[in-house]
């Protein structure tokens, strides 16, 4: 069998998994792999995975090769080590290795060659989870269009994160501390920026204390932020056009700050959604009924602070849905329009189910404690950013979109709601590295061509139920967006 014949066989075996693409050996000449004494015989990219294939003949395989293949995948989570065994050669000795390590195996087990993929070992508990994927760290190094202060802070985070890994001190606690310090560094880029970390810390404490199955929103939030920064950097013209269409000068409006606020606070409403569990944690017994929970939410919804914030959110929404924006939006006292469709839908979500409207309102309540009353210019600057973030947060939660459709708000334009649409897309594709153990990543990369943002995902790493859930979510997001500006693409398998 010639190398060319083997190449055709390998591509045919991989085709059921996606469209195979030949990768040059230079992929493994990267400095990351400098100390690994192994180069794959064949390299194919399939659905975002880099199949690194070792040609295997005979009934033995070098331990050095196996260790090198394992180490290569440790360095780059997108790598899928595999063996290719030509017809007539033995492969029984490889099966235990592939099952134990999660390697692939391309063999002619029946009438034709097949690419077999094994689950590999269960993740080890107690082994620290690296919360930020390597490919995201690499993308940070090439940022060029964001505000220079933000770029410096993000590249500083990348440098310190890599140093933390090299030091051997990586843990949830050290990663948590580094993320907090990095967020503070981002907020310190402009003295006009104000934020309070209390809601996020409170939510994390409640999540870790209350729920057996941890969904760590702190690491999820920061990964969402980084993914959004990558998109904004590459699609900066789209966001700059939004700023210009709203009649705002760069020194009066920070694209990066709106995104930071939007993503930082997008999940802080979970404790409100989990009020019964919160009460049980405090008292040790069930002390509140669903009816009482609904009544308490209703009282909060009608407080003067919430009514004022609701009026401003309606004002911002009406402003962004005009045919032509003839002036900039200002946070003047705005009377709440009774029965406005947006307010009706938000009220249904807040008082029944879902966390996103609660997150927006919780953020606005927190900011009103922090915004200085005395400095009018500073106050307008903050409110412009806070309310744009506030009106961008709710759309990422499917119950909110359901209630909006019921009142006739069936779509939003990506050109007018770039932060809302970006959060909807990013939040729907990012579910990785949130649990107690390291599991295979689903999101392998994001590609951007012009204003088209595409997610590359390893859907085989999802259970059948989770795949169906992702399919429903992707379709719902696509149906809700009028993509006249930014455009978002999911893998075709999800649509």
Phi, psi and omega in degrees: 000126179279160176303325180293320178294319178297322181297318179296319180297315182297316179297321178295321180290328182275343187301325176299341180270349184153193180264105184293140179228128180289134179247138179288151178303339183300340177305323183264007172273357179302148183302334180300327184260017188301329184261010181262119185274054182205138170234132179298151177287321178226143179229123180229138172261125181226117178050043176087348179266140178261100180285114183253101198252127178259121174291129186231122174236150179087183187253020178223153175223138183294135174299326180298318179296315181298315180296322179294319178298317179297315181295323179300318179291326176298321181288319183231106183295347178278350182282134174243095177297146182203160174247143171245122181244113179298156180303136180095344178269148180288149177220002180301326181291342180273338184301314179298324180293314182295320179294320183287325187256351183076027177280160174270163180214119179254110184217163173263084184280336180224241183276338183215164179290142178228151172259110180263137179237128182254148185293330182081184183287156172295141177304141181280127176286144181094343177277127184301137176273128174281109191284339181248120179296149181301320184293329176291320177300321179293321179296325179301324184294343183251011177299139183216340187255346177292169172308135186299327177296318178294317180300315180299318181293320181289320177292327174296319176300313181302315181298316182288328179292315178297321178295325178295319177298312182297331183286343183080007182260016184292132177199170176300323182292315182290325177292319177301315181295318180294320179296315179300315180295325180289321176297318178296323177296320178295317180292334180281359180293339180214127184295346179279347180283138178223139173201159180232128184276354186305311182302319181293317179294319179298315180298318180296317179300315181294320179299313182292329184276322192270324197245130183294321178264101189282130169243098190281100184289342181292308179292322176302315180300315184289323175297318175301317180300313181296318179298317178296322178298321178297316180293313181299321179299317183279335180249035189298328179298324179296319181285325176294323177295320176299315179301316181293320181294335177271009176060044181241135177277152181306321182285353179251001185205126180250112176302316184295323182291320177299316180295319179300313179295317182301312185278328182296325186253006190291341181242010186287357179274000180302319177300329176291318177298328184258040186299321181296317178295322178299314180298318180296324178296321183289314187265340182085358179217162173291114186239002186215139181265168177299323178296320179292323177299313179299320180294319180294320177298319179298321178295318178298319183299331184259007176294155179304321181296315180292321180297319178297315181296320179298319177299319180291322178296317177298318179300314179296317179298313179299321179298314185285344180259008173293154175295316180230134178264106187266347178206171180280157178278138176234147184273062175279158175307126187232116182295137180291126177281112179299129177079011177299134184306319180298314182294322178297314180294317179298321180297317179299317180293315184296321187269354182240286184216168182092159185240348193287317177296320176300322179296315180297313182293323179296320177296314182296321178297321181292320182290328181292345173279338189255334186286125181292135180283333192281329186259096188298315182296317178296319182297316179297320178301312182294314183297324178301317181285318184296316182284331174293319175296318182298321180280347180273334187290313192299330189293345184283351184257126187299323178300325178296315179297324178298311182292325178296318178299323181297332181259009174098001175266096189259343182206156168233151181274133179292336178289331181260339180233059184294325181285321177296314182291323177296317179296317178304313183290309183299316183293333181280342182253347187254106177229011190272154168061041182250343187266195184276341182231157179284120178242161180302136180289145174268314179276119183258334177184168173234132176246146182229124175233111186065239177251019179259120183250122183241139177262131173255120190230145175264083186291340176295344178275001178258147172292165180299319179296318180292324177298317179296321177297317179295323178297316178298318182293316180299316179296319181295319178296313181300319181293333184274348184256129166267102192273067180270357176232256171299145177234138185238131182237132174262163171303144185300333180296336180275346185244000000 
